[in-house]
């Protein structure tokens, strides 16, 4: 029997040893039973192992993980999981399963148990003996088991998914089940998804299913979505369809909605989606054909999201629009849309216009574009004191050397 006094002295020696080590040497030393474990060494080995895993160097990672496991420190359970992961990558499924069993037996409270269970579900599904979803209590693992069944074409999966989607389950679980369903290309799965998309099942899932349908089936879902858009009066559902058109990269249907939608909110939403898509030519066609000032204003905002080409379109409108309010909005939006690339156009507009509001719009655009150089040039040449003051006020809050130098020039 080892006397407690001896243990105390060993403990004291350990403390003294740790305190005597140079600070740069790393972490403090600690005891695991009577084994002195170096935290810094464990951390380094674990870091090297995970780096090897990230780079796909499985044969390098395995011995590093074995060393971490041998230290029996804080990273030991994580090392067991990652070894199982590596073994699976090396097509050593049986050995991977053994490591998961080792983790479950020796580290029953580990945070990595769920990861190992997920790995086991993947391995068993690939080997032709998938896990029964009903056997899993954890919702995430249940869905992994379902996904494994569906990928293997197992007919047992769809009824279980349907029970989840139609039952009294959490919204989070239903949304994840819906995602699993959307990955299945079987006729039965597509039919079930179609019913949910049309609102024939749980209406709270309709909007989520519309977006998943567009992502999973792309343009093949266009007719289904167009039919839903035409039949529903629910603004949220219509917006979801417009969002789906963006995912599908379908500017034609978005343009049609923007031109023919009687609800201004939805028309504006369609216009915004066209801007996000960069569909400048479609936006320009709508701008020319519509008489709605509100829609035109929405298009001027949408050009900003379209970037460089949007800035070019804004420049054309800024030079040709007869409505002064829309013209000034186009000028202001040139700054965020084009940045410094539109400075010469803005300077030309400033030179050609004498009205105060247009000059203010140009100054706003140059300010947003962070173009202190041209703002200084305008301030130096401007004779109208109100316009000059507006330019100086903008330069005063810009963090730019040229602007600061001009402020010093004014003070002198």
Secondary structure as UniProt FT lines:
FT   HELIX           4..20
FT   HELIX           23..25
FT   STRAND          29..32
FT   TURN            33..34
FT   STRAND          35..38
FT   HELIX           39..54
FT   TURN            55..56
FT   HELIX           58..71
FT   TURN            74..75
FT   HELIX           76..89
FT   TURN            90..91
FT   HELIX           93..106
FT   TURN            108..109
FT   TURN            111..112
FT   HELIX           113..127
FT   HELIX           133..135
FT   HELIX           139..151
FT   TURN            152..153
FT   HELIX           156..166
FT   HELIX           171..183
FT   HELIX           187..197
FT   TURN            198..199
FT   HELIX           203..205
FT   HELIX           206..217
FT   HELIX           218..221
FT   HELIX           222..231
FT   HELIX           235..248
FT   HELIX           251..260
FT   HELIX           264..277
FT   HELIX           280..289
FT   HELIX           293..305
FT   TURN            306..307
FT   HELIX           308..320
FT   HELIX           324..338
FT   HELIX           339..342
FT   HELIX           343..352
FT   HELIX           356..368
FT   TURN            369..370
FT   HELIX           372..381
FT   HELIX           385..396
FT   HELIX           401..411
//
